[in-house]
Amino acid sequence: MKYRLVKLSSFSGDECSIYSILLNDEQETLLDKFIKENKDSFLSEIKNILQRLRTIGHKTGARIDFFKLEEGNPGDGVCALYDDEERNLRLYCIRYGTQLVVVGNGGPKPKEMRALQEDEKLTEENYFLRRVSAQITKRIKEKEICYINDYLDFSGDLEFRDDEW
């Protein structure tokens, strides 16, 4: 599988850039799929999450209190964005400080579920972002990707193959 990072201009602003992922040659990003998969059952939570993304991009940056941190491996930046701690819907992301976020997919995580590994879809989405994070980190170290515009954007080779890592 191949994929690429794409900047979401409607959410990105002066405080933070929001990216998502296009798989293969599809037209829908992982964020688009997240919305489509969850809008019927969790419309108010979807609206709140999308408003939170706009706020992050244009007003506040990616403040820690918007995220459930350490949802991946130590130091990989994988976290979950949620609209309210009492809600169930989780959107998995990779957070690069307060200025850059890569959003993936996610789904509902009921309160009685202790670990994301109890749900096949959440596990799949989370572990995919862990691999994406590892590939981005590798390319940053190899200087194939760099931060530009005061750390608000990625520059370089933003196309990946899932078998590279």
SULFEN-V835773 format. One record per residue. N is the residue number from 1. RES is the residue in three letters. PSI is psi as a letter, one per 30 degrees, with the letter a starting at -180 (999 if undefined). OMEGA is omega in degrees with one decimal (NA if undefined). NEAR is the number of other C-alpha atoms within 8 Angstrom. Layout:
# SULFEN-V835773
((N:RES:PSI:OMEGA:NEAR) (N:RES:PSI:OMEGA:NEAR))
This chain:
# SULFEN-V835773
((1:MET:k:174.2:7) (2:LYS:l:179.3:9) (3:TYR:l:177.7:13) (4:ARG:l:176.2:11) (5:LEU:k:177.4:11) (6:VAL:k:178.9:8) (7:LYS:k:178.3:9) (8:LEU:j:-172.3:10) (9:SER:f:-178.6:8) (10:SER:f:179.1:5) (11:PHE:f:-175.6:12) (12:SER:k:179.3:14) (13:GLY:a:-177.1:10) (14:ASP:f:-176.4:8) (15:GLU:f:-175.8:14) (16:CYS:k:172.5:17) (17:SER:k:-179.6:17) (18:ILE:k:176.8:15) (19:TYR:l:168.8:12) (20:SER:a:-172.0:14) (21:ILE:k:171.4:14) (22:LEU:k:178.4:14) (23:LEU:k:178.3:11) (24:ASN:b:-180.0:8) (25:ASP:g:-178.8:6) (26:GLU:l:179.3:7) (27:GLN:f:-179.1:5) (28:GLU:k:174.7:8) (29:THR:l:175.0:11) (30:LEU:e:176.3:13) (31:LEU:e:176.7:12) (32:ASP:e:179.5:8) (33:LYS:e:177.5:10) (34:PHE:e:179.9:13) (35:ILE:e:-177.8:9) (36:LYS:e:-177.9:8) (37:GLU:f:-170.4:7) (38:ASN:f:-172.8:11) (39:LYS:e:-178.2:9) (40:ASP:e:-176.6:7) (41:SER:f:-172.7:5) (42:PHE:h:-174.2:9) (43:LEU:e:-178.2:9) (44:SER:e:177.7:6) (45:GLU:e:176.4:10) (46:ILE:e:179.6:11) (47:LYS:e:179.6:8) (48:ASN:e:178.8:9) (49:ILE:e:179.6:11) (50:LEU:e:176.1:8) (51:GLN:e:178.0:8) (52:ARG:e:177.8:9) (53:LEU:e:177.6:10) (54:ARG:e:178.5:12) (55:THR:e:178.0:10) (56:ILE:e:-177.6:14) (57:GLY:e:-170.0:17) (58:HIS:f:-172.7:13) (59:LYS:e:-167.3:10) (60:THR:f:-167.5:10) (61:GLY:l:-175.0:12) (62:ALA:i:-179.3:14) (63:ARG:k:-177.1:9) (64:ILE:e:-174.3:8) (65:ASP:f:173.9:5) (66:PHE:f:-169.1:9) (67:PHE:l:166.1:10) (68:LYS:j:-173.2:11) (69:LEU:l:173.9:9) (70:GLU:h:175.6:10) (71:GLU:f:-179.7:9) (72:GLY:b:176.8:11) (73:ASN:l:179.5:9) (74:PRO:k:175.3:6) (75:GLY:g:-176.5:5) (76:ASP:f:176.7:10) (77:GLY:g:-179.6:14) (78:VAL:k:-176.7:17) (79:CYS:l:177.8:14) (80:ALA:k:174.2:12) (81:LEU:k:176.4:12) (82:TYR:l:-175.5:13) (83:ASP:f:-176.4:11) (84:ASP:k:-176.4:5) (85:GLU:f:-179.8:6) (86:GLU:f:-178.3:4) (87:ARG:l:-175.3:8) (88:ASN:f:-169.7:9) (89:LEU:k:178.9:12) (90:ARG:k:173.7:11) (91:LEU:j:-178.8:13) (92:TYR:k:-174.5:15) (93:CYS:l:166.3:15) (94:ILE:k:-176.3:13) (95:ARG:k:176.3:12) (96:TYR:i:-177.2:8) (97:GLY:b:-179.0:6) (98:THR:g:-170.1:12) (99:GLN:f:-176.2:12) (100:LEU:k:178.6:15) (101:VAL:k:172.1:14) (102:VAL:j:179.8:12) (103:VAL:k:179.0:14) (104:GLY:b:179.8:14) (105:ASN:a:-179.8:12) (106:GLY:b:179.3:13) (107:GLY:a:179.9:11) (108:PRO:k:174.1:7) (109:LYS:j:-178.0:10) (110:PRO:l:-177.5:6) (111:LYS:e:-179.3:6) (112:GLU:f:177.1:4) (113:MET:j:-175.7:8) (114:ARG:e:-175.4:6) (115:ALA:k:179.8:5) (116:LEU:f:-179.6:9) (117:GLN:f:177.3:7) (118:GLU:f:-179.8:8) (119:ASP:k:-176.0:7) (120:GLU:e:-178.7:7) (121:LYS:e:178.8:8) (122:LEU:e:178.7:12) (123:THR:e:-179.5:11) (124:GLU:e:-178.2:8) (125:GLU:e:-179.4:12) (126:ASN:e:-177.9:13) (127:TYR:e:174.5:9) (128:PHE:e:179.2:8) (129:LEU:e:174.8:13) (130:ARG:e:178.3:12) (131:ARG:e:177.3:10) (132:VAL:e:179.3:9) (133:SER:e:179.5:12) (134:ALA:e:179.8:10) (135:GLN:e:177.4:11) (136:ILE:e:179.4:9) (137:THR:e:178.5:8) (138:LYS:e:-179.2:8) (139:ARG:e:175.4:10) (140:ILE:e:178.9:10) (141:LYS:e:-179.7:7) (142:GLU:g:177.8:7) (143:LYS:g:173.8:7) (144:GLU:f:173.6:9) (145:ILE:k:174.7:13) (146:CYS:l:175.4:9) (147:TYR:k:176.1:10) (148:ILE:l:178.5:9) (149:ASN:h:-179.9:6) (150:ASP:h:177.2:6) (151:TYR:g:179.8:9) (152:LEU:f:-177.0:12) (153:ASP:l:168.9:10) (154:PHE:k:171.9:9) (155:SER:k:178.5:9) (156:GLY:a:-175.7:7) (157:ASP:j:-176.9:6) (158:LEU:g:175.3:8) (159:GLU:k:-173.4:8) (160:PHE:l:168.2:9) (161:ARG:k:-176.4:8) (162:ASP:f:-179.9:10) (163:ASP:g:-178.1:5) (164:GLU:e:-169.8:6) (165:TRP:999:NA:6))
